[in-house]
């Protein structure tokens, strides 16, 4: 957004925390706000266009954050001085976020999830050009679904009717099914405001899900950019396909025979069996999967070469990509999928 014609864009962190923190090894590490400040200071375009807004309700953390930001080298070079608040995030903030005057990337990482709600996230996405990245503390929320005393807390996050339906749906479900249903509820709320939801899973040493980092945007191009980023930080990348999760056990686990490009091809053949669709429309329909546009393109080129997908215009009528190894596949190419398929 900053590279366009707009005079000003924003970055907001509503649960900013301290300016630094002590890592498990005893070292002092810079917090996300300081890293963001340094990144903006270090980019000439960002220095002129990005307005930084940080909020931290804890008085001690607020003072530490303010002091740390003031000491960032060359912070005075920013055209817009960083705005630092010390407010408690309440439901009222949804109204405030709906009135943001400039396209803003909003980062929400509360301690636990107090103050965070699906209504707040929806509000963050309501303005033109707004994107949202938030941490979803799955392990804590999943646990509280089984504690009646925590009903009000869960209702506040999900909204009462959605929470009621979830309580019924997740009864007697396996852990994997519970996680899928709870994440689907979050995704549905994001879809209701016309946005794309991309989750990235974090696992603990015992293999259980601890939390998710979820990116939400109403812009397909932005979602494709984020898919590539999430792939690059995945614990495992197989044939260009990322796991979209951080798993500390990944070095000791065995990769699936049906991961990577096989997974993309199998999904395409099953989901689009018997259909005709342009590559651009296919990407739009698949915007919420973990697979990047490059993964879909490579999978379709492979399926076309094997005769399992027919493309118009055909491969020999399309030019080669840079390097001369693969044919191009523009978004206008029409793809025809067979009604049934066999996996070999």
Number of C-alpha atoms within 10 A of each C-alpha: 17 15 10 7 7 11 12 19 21 20 21 22 23 25 23 28 24 23 21 18 13 11 10 7 6 8 8 11 13 15 17 17 23 21 16 15 19 16 12 21 22 16 10 11 12 19 20 18 20 25 21 22 19 21 21 25 16 16 11 11 17 22 15 16 24 20 13 17 19 14 12 14 12 12 19 14 14 20 15 15 15 20 12 20 15 18 15 14 18 12 14 9 18 19 13 12 20 17 13 16 12 18 20 26 21 23 22 23 22 20 13 14 18 14 20 24 22 18 19 23 24 22 21 29 26 21 18 14 16 25 25 23 21 19 21 25 19 21 16 13 18 17 10 15 19 13 10 10 10 13 16 12 19 24 16 17 20 20 16 15 9 15 20 14 11 18 15 9 14 19 12 9 11 10 12 10 14 18 17 12 15 19 16 14 18 19 20 14 19 21 16 10 15 16 24 24 23 23 24 21 19 21 17 13 10 10 12 13 20 17 19 21 19 19 22 29 26 22 16 15 13 15 22 20 12 18 24 19 14 24 21 16 15 18 18 20 16 13 12 17 24 24 22 24 21 19 21 15 13 13 10 7 9 7 13 9 8 10 16 21 20 16 15 21 19 16 12 19 22 15 11 17 16 14 12 16 17 17 21 16 14 18 20 14 10 16 21 20 14 22 25 25 21 13 20 20 19 20 20 24 20 16 18 18 14 10 12 17 20 20 23 14 13 15 17 8 10 15 12 14 11 9 7 9 8 15 19 18 23 12 13 13 18 19 20 19 23 16 11 11 14 8 7 3
